[in-house]
Amino acid sequence: MSGIARRLYRGEVNVDFVGRRKLWYSLSVILLVISIAGLVFNGLNLGVEFKGGSVFSFKAPASVNIEQVRGTFTDAGVHQVIAQTTQNGWRVTTESLPAEQVTAVQKAVASEFKLPQNEVNLQVIGASWGGQVANKAVIGLIVFMLAIILYLTMAFEWKMALSAVVALLHDLVITAGVYAWSGFEVTPATLLGFLTILGYSLYDAVVVFDMIKEVTAKLGTTSKMTYTEAANNALNHTLIRSLNTTLVAILPVAAILFIGTTLFGAGTLKDLSLALFVGMIVGTYSSLCVATPLLVTLKEREPRYQAIARRLAAHGGGSGGRTTRQPVTAGASNGTVNGTANVANGAAAGGDKRKKK
């Protein structure tokens, strides 16, 4: 494992991502079916901001912990309890409660923490507010998608834009499926997490597409590689960058998810960090194994690249997407892509020169 890690870091590992596209497509279909099944049969566990609920705020002694607060509300017959500390004390969100139960809860809290009942404040949240948040999130998502399509079409081409959007939808559905099956509550913080992973997934896809554009720019009638091979070569040159970026980004998110929520009981952080944690992992997978193979599938249908593939096949060239990748140093920037582009057009030519020598 250490040897593989060193080779990966030095850029010496060549993975046939594009050649295994049927495997990635099958895996993605399975994940999507499972996610959609969770959304259909389990549904999302919407928070009180979307369903409506009651918010209690009060002060308590410094020695009081979150388990005591939750236990007080649970003993009073409340089923959904989200307790958070604030600068002024505690804020506890529950499901919608009838008037008589609200009074009983206020009495229980006042009795448990030795407070006057009128210092246990109540705020009622209507479901209409959550509906407005959801509508704005949908509008924001639509605008975001249209902006992505426009930008990628202008900067690259429409086939790259389509591949990126499909990968984004893939990430959203799978992340939503995780919420459906796990039963995690969906709050406005969750929506923020969903919108954040869109940007992260798009960033990873743009890095890969930029490298592919550079490598395949000079493919012509005398090229020694097919589009599939050149794209796979470019993908491998961005592999270490994608993995490093994901690892660096996911470590603090994992700390928030597993440490912050477990030790400190930060419910809002849990809602946000789960979406980020799942979305970052799925986003990295989709940029490598969904967006690029889909792009190659679309590009291979162009007459220009079909002619290259037929010519190489007729002369016994091509390797079905399995290219010989030259080692590159980890962290190479896009400015070094010129050497990678030479791989696409001159790998075999360089081999011929060595033979003559």
Buried (B, 14 or more C-beta within 10 A) or exposed (E): EEEEEEEBBEBBBBBBBBBBBEEBBEBBEEBBEBBBEBBEEBEBBBBBBBBBBBBBBBBBEEEBEBEBBBBBBEEBEBEBBBBBBEEEBBBBBBBBBEEEBBEBBBEBBBEBBEBEEEBBBBEEBEBEBBBEBBEEBEEBBEEBBEEBBEBBBEEBBEBBBBBBBBBBBBBBBBBBBBBBBEEBBBBBBBBBBBBBBBEBBBBBBBBBBBBBBBBBEBBEEEBBBBBBBBBBBBBBBBBBBBBEBBEEBBEEBBEBBEEBBEEEBBBBBBBBBBBBBBBBBBBBBBBBBBBBBBBBBBBBEEEEBBEBBEBBEEEEBBBEBBBEBBEBEEEBEBEEBEEBBBBBBBBBEEEEEEEEE
